Amino acid sequence: MLKDELSIMQQKATRAPYVTIIVSFHETPPLDKKAALLLSEKAIREADEFLQKMYPKEATSLLESLRALLDDFDQHYDLTVEGLGFYVSPGYSRLVKFFFPVQKKVDIGDAFSMRELLYLEHYATKYMLVHLNEKSFHCYKGRLSSLEEINDGTFPWLFRDNYEYNQPARAGSYSGQAVVQGVEGDKSTNEANRLKTFYREADELLSAHLQDMPLVVVGPEKDISRFQEVSAHQKNIVATVKGNYSNVPQKELETRAWPVVRSWIDESQQSYMLQLMEEEWQHHAVDGMRDVWNAVNEGRGYRLIVEKDYTCPAFIDDKTGKLHLRSTKKPHQIIIDAVDEVLRLAVEKGGDIVFVNNGTLDNHGHISLITRY
């Protein structure tokens, strides 16, 4: 669920009730399809019980939409998902797959729950992956756990040795093959030099696709080392995966690569926390749900930093819009999760969202806001 898709969801889903069901497979055996379907079915039944009580007129059609989404997942089961999101309202339905741990949730109200969708955006960084060995150099565009191989007449870049000519070593034309010609000499030294030439050429061609994106390098350890010796893109390399995946389905390569990409994203996002400790930011930061709520409502939010699973039941004064963390005698509207609402407000007002690991913001009330002023 990327930003443009989230915008489409908000445009098409225009009528309440909005049903959000989050199903967690994190503790389910990864290959147990039956258990995953049973957990989803149980959550749908739980939602149906609420719908029958709260929205009896819409309950039947919404239940049909939920079951249709579950049937689709059954037919296109994905072993790599760690959770599902069912998003249904009158005239709209969407199933979202999560490739990271999520918490079980059944939410029915005036808007879809936003947290998991925004967290999916948190992981939606574009990256490049190259899979190399002594015979070939394959290049992929990556986002989340999906890889798309580049086949553009240049990639895959193939290696071919030619010893038929007694000429100085040189690279062949860029036609999808690297032809290295040379004089037979010390076998191991020549082989290493030829491979470095091969990887250097591939690295130069990679520039047109890579730009400033992070890069993951996959291959046998010795080949990764040779590539790193000659690559001009050292600063882009964020992770390496050792192993030869030339003769396995692409899904296995995706399954092996995604965890290291996810770990890199988590680590890089944590660096945002350093801003809270830098002196120049101290007078621009507010902590805790109540102060963060007020600042976001005033349009002062620049970057909202929140722990991944932090929740905060709260109440809103109908007249003043003031947030109360405890019930008052004044008229109020119950908010099931104030965090979800403040996330929505921050997005609407153009603020950035940064998720951090649970416990990271213990000294900041679990939520903090870098303000514009």
N, C-alpha and C positions, 0 to 999 in steps of 0.2 A: 504494500500500500504506500505509494509515493505521493508527494504533495499534490500533483495534478489529479491523481485518482481520488485522493481524499476530498478535493474540491468538487469533483464530479459526484461523489457520494452525497455530499452536503446539498448539492443542487437537485439531485433526483429524489432524495428521501426528504419529502416536504411535509409529511403528516405524521402525527403521533397516533398510536404509541410506537416508540422506538425500542426494539428488543435487541439487547446485546447479550450474547452467550459466549463466554470464554471457557474452553475446555482444555485442561492441562494433561499432557501425556508424559510429563517429565518423569514421573515415577512408574510409567507403564513400560513393560519390556518393549524395546524398540521394534521388534519384529512381530508383535502381537496385534494383528489387525482387529481381531475379535474384541479384545479388551478396549481398544480405542473406540470402536463403534458403540460398545456398551456404555462407555463413559459419556459419549456424545448423546446417546439416546436418553440416558438418565437426566442429563442437563436439560434436554428439550422437554421432557415430561415435567420437570420442575418449573420451567418457564410456562408451560401450558396451564399448570395449576394457578399461577398468578394471573395469567391472561383471562381465564374463565371467571375469576373473581373481579378483576379490575376493568377488563375490556371485553365483556362477553360477546358483543357484536362483531368485533374484529378477530376474536380468538381462532375461529375455524380457518380462515384464510391465512392467518399468520402461521398457524401450526403446519398447514400444507406447505408453505414456503420453507419453513425450517426443515421439514422432512425431505423436501426436494434437494436442499443443499446437502443434507446428510447422504442421500442416495448418490449424489454426484461425487462426494468424497469416497464413498464405498467403491465406485467404479474406477476412480482415479487415485487409489490409495498411494500415499507417499510415505515411505519409511523414514524419511529424514525429518519430518515435522515434529515439533515438540508441543504443539498446541494448535487449536482451531479457534477462529472467531466467526460466529454467526451474527450477521447484521441484517435485521428484517424490520420493515415498516410497511404500511399499506402501499402496495404498488412497487415495492423495492425489496431486493434481497441480494446479499453478497456473502460469500464464504472467503475468509482470509486465512492463509496458512502462516503459522509463526515458527520460525527456525531458532527459537530461543525459549528458555523457560518462562511460562506465564502462570498466573494464579487463577484458579477457578472463579467464575463470576457469572451471575445471572442478574441482569439489570434491565428494568422496564421503566421508561419514563419519557421525558419530553425531548430527549436527545440521545444519540448513541454515545456510549462510553468511549473516550478518546485515548486513554492511556496506552493501550496496546498498539493502536494504530500509529501513534506518535513514536512509540518505542521501535516499531518496525522501520519507521523513517530514520531513526537513530542508526540502524544497521544498514541502511540502503546506500552506503558509499560505493561508488563505482570503483572498480579495480581491474588490473590486468593480471593474467596468469600465463606464464610460459612453462611448457613441459618440454624438456630437452633431454637428448641422449646423443650418443655418437653418430646417429644416423639422421636425426630430424630435430626440428625446432618448431613446435606448435604453439600458437598464440591464441589466447581466449580473452574475451571481454566478460567480466564478472560483475554480478550484483546479487547480494544475499547469497543463497546457496546454488544459484544457477550460473552456468558457464555457456557462452556462445562462441564456438570456434570461428576464427577468422580464416576465410578461404577467399582470398582476393587476387590470386595469381602470383603473389609473392609468398605469402604464408599458406600452408606450412613450408618452411625453408628446409630443403633436403640436402644431405651431405653426399658427395660422390668423389671418390679418389680416382686419380688417373696418373699412372706411372709410365705411360707410353712415350712421353716426350722428355728429352733431356734439356729442360728449360728452367729458368728461375721460377720460384713459386709465385703464383699470382691467383687472384680470385676470378671466378667466372662471372658471366653476366647475370643480372638480377632477373632470372626467369623461373624462380622457384627452386633452383638448385645451386649449390655451391660446388664448383668444380675446381679442385686444388691439384695443380700439376707440380711436379718437382723431381729432383734426383734422388734415387734410392740411397739412403745413408744410414746413419744410426737410427734403427727402427723406432725405438721408444721416443727419442727426441723429435724425430720427424713427425711421428703420430701426434704428439702433444702440440707441436707447432701448427700442424694442419687443423687440428680441432680448435685451437685458439683463433686461427684465421676464420674458421667457420662460425664460431660464436661471435667474433667481432663483427662480421658482416651482418649476422642476424640481429645483433644489438643495434647496429646503425639503422636497419630497416624498422626495428621496433619503435624508434623515435616518433615516426609518423602517427602511431596509434597511442603511445603511452602518454605523451605530454606530461602533466604533473600528477598523474594518477599513481596510487600505491601499486607495487608490483610484488607478486608471489612467484617464486621460482621453484619448480618441481622437477626432480630427476635424480639419477644416481649421485651419490655424494661427490665423487671425483669430477663429474661433469658440472655440477653446481659450482664447485671451486674454480674450475677453469673458466666458466662464464663470468664469475665475479671478478676474476683477475683482469679481464679485458673490457668489462662493461663500463659504459659511461653513465650508467643509471644507478649507481650504488645508492644514492640518496633516496631512490624510489623503492628499493627493496625493503619490504616490511616483514617478510617471513620466507622461510624455505621449508619444503617438504621433501624428505629423502625417499626415493623409491622410483621404480620404473612402472609407469601406468600405460605403456604403449598398447598393450594387448588386452585391456580390460574395458568394460563399458564406461562411457563418460560419467555416468552416475557415480561410479566408485571414485573417480577423480574429484567430483564435486563434494562427495561425502568426506573425503580426506582433507580437502583444502578449506572448506568453510569454517571448521573450528579454529584454525589458525588465523583466518581473516577476522572472525568474530572476536578473538582474544586481542588482536591488534586494535580493533575499533574500541573495545572496552578500555584498553590501556591509554589510548590517545584521548578518549573522552575524559578520563580521570584527570588529565593535565589541566582541564579547565578549573579544577579545584584550586590550583595554585593562584588563580586570580583573587580568590577570597583572602589569601594570606599576603598578597602584595600590598604594600602601604598605599599605593596610589588608588587602590580600589576600596579601601576601608570605608571611606565616606560615601561610597556609591552602593553599598550592600545593605539589604534589609533581610532579617531572618525571621523564621516562624510564620505559621499560616496566617495569623491575623494581620501582621504588618505587610506580608507579601500580597495578601488579598487586596488590601487598600491601595498599595502602590500599583498593582496591575490594573485595577479599576480606574485609577487616575491616568493610565496610559504611560506610566513611567518605566515599564518593564523593558529592559534591553535583553537580558539573558536569564531565563528561569532555570535554576538548578534544583533537581528534586531526586530523592532516592527512588529507585525503581519500584519498590512495592509499598511505599508510604501511602497510607490512607488516613483520612481525617473527617469523621462525621461532624457536621456542623449545621447551623441554622442561619437563615437570612431574615432580617427584619423586612417585612413587606413594604413598609413606608420609607425607610431610610436606606435600605440596601446594606446595612451594616451586618457584618459577620459575627455570629456568636458561636463559641465552641461548646456552650451549654445551653440548654433550653431556657427560655425566659417566659414571663407571663404575657409579654407583648405578642401581637399576631406575628407569626413567622411561617416560613416555608422550610420544610426539612430538605436538606441536601444529603443524599446518601454518602457522597464522597466529595468533599470540598476540593480535594486535589484535582480530581477530574474536571471540575468546573473551572478552577484557576488555570489549568492547562488550556482549556478551550478559550478562555478570555485572552490568555497570552498570545495564542495563535491569531485570534481575531484582530488583535491590536499590533500585530507585526513583530512580536518578540521571538527570540530563539529559545529552543528547549534543549536542555542537556540533562540526560539521565546519568546517575552515578550509582555505584553499588550500595546496597543497604548497609547502614551504619556509617557511611562516609560523612554524613552531615549531623552526626550526633550532637555536636556542639553548636549547631545552627538551627535546631528545631526540625531537622529532617528536610527542610526546604529553604532555599535562599534565592534572592533576586538581585542581580546586578542591574541597577537602575540607570536610566539615561541622564538623570540629573538629580 
